[in-house]
Amino acid sequence: MTELELRDLRKTFRSRGRPPVDAVRGIDLALRSGELLGLLGPSGCGKSTTLRMIAGLESVSGGDILVGGTSVIDRPAQARNIGVAFENYALYPPLTVAENLAFGLKARRGNARGDVQRKVAEIADRVDLTGILDARPAGLSSGQKQRVSLARALVREPDVLLLDEPLSHLDAAQRDTTRRELKRIQRDLGHTTILVTHDQEEALSLADRIAVMKDGVIQQIGTPYEIYDSPANLFVADFVGEPAINLLPGTVTDDGRARLSDSVHLALPVPVTQGREVVVGVRPEDLSLTGEDGLPARVVAHEPLLEAGVATLALDGVERPLVVLTGPEVRLAHDEQVRVAADTRLTHVFDAETGELLR
Ligand code: ADP
C-alpha cells in the first residue's frame, strides 16, 4: 500500500526586494507502507523544505501530499498525524523526559491520563529511555537527546515519521550504535519513514530506497545498490561513494574507446558514436593493479589503511589523478611504475554535456 505520496510538490520562497527562490521544483515520490526512504542531497538542495511541507510547517506552492491516499494539504500540522524528529531535538528544557514525551499526547483531546502514562512507558521501553524518564534535557548526552526526540515523534503513533538529519550531532562511535538502534526501532514499529540527510553513509546503511536530490529536483530514486551501481547521471555518481568515483573526460575514438590522452584509451561498456565527448566513471574499488595487461601508470601516493589502501596514480598525459583501492597487503613506492585495469562491466559512461548515463 502507498502510505505517503508527493505529487509534483513545489515550493517557491518569495520575499520582497529579493528574487524568488525555487527551493523544491516538482517532486514525485511514493512510499510503501513501512518503507524507509532516505532523502539525500547536499546542503541547500531543498530537503528540509520538502520535509517541512510534508509536516505542515511550511506552505506549499504547488502539487499535493497524500497520506494513506488522502490529501492532507489543507490540514494544519497538528491534524496530519505526522511525527517529526528534528535535527536540533527541539525538546522543552524545563520538562523532564517523561513530560516531553507526554506533551504532544496531552495536547490532543481524548487522551485520558492513564493512557498518556501507558503510552509514554511503552515508547520509553522501545527506545530505551526507561532509566532517564525523570531527567531533564540539559543533563542528557547527544545520543539520549536524539532518542527522546525520536520517542516524542513516535509516541503519537504517527502514520508517517520524518527524521531530519537524526545522527548529525553524534560522534562517530555514538553514530554507529544509534544508526543500528534507529533501524531496529523503525523495523519493529514499521513506520513509513523519510530520513533527510546529507550523509551518504547514513542513507546507504539505513534506507530501503534513496532519493538523491539536487537544486530542488530528484535526480534518481532507487535502492542503495541501484544508486551505487547504476548512477543515473554524473551528479549522483560523484555524490555517492567514498572515496569518490574517478571521473575521466575523453573523446570517443573510431574504434569505440574513450581517448583520455594520446596514449590512454579506455574501453567503454556500451557503443558510443565516434567523436562524442564523454566522461568515464570508474569506482576506486573497480580498478585493479595487474601484472601485465592494463594501462601504465605512475604511483603518486599510497595511503595504507587498516582494511584497504588508497593509491593515487598518474596516467600518461591524463590530467586527473586516478584513485584506486588496493588490498591491505599491497606495498607501493612513490614513482613506482604499475599497470592498472578497469573492469569494463563496472565502468559507466556519461554524456559530458548533459551528464546523463549512456546506456
Ligand atoms: P537543505 O535542507 O537541503 O539544506 P533547504 O530546504 O533548507 O535545503 O533550502 C533549500 C533552498 O531554499 C535554499 O536555497 C535555501 O536558501 C532556501 N530557503 C530555505 N528556507 C527559506 C526561507 N524561509 N526563505 C527563503 N529561502 C529559503
Boltz pocket constraint, residues with backbone or C-beta under 6 A from the ligand:
constraints:
  - pocket:
      binder: B
      contacts: [[A, 13], [A, 14], [A, 21], [A, 22], [A, 23], [A, 41], [A, 42], [A, 43], [A, 44], [A, 45], [A, 46], [A, 47], [A, 48], [A, 49], [A, 50]]
      max_distance: 6.0
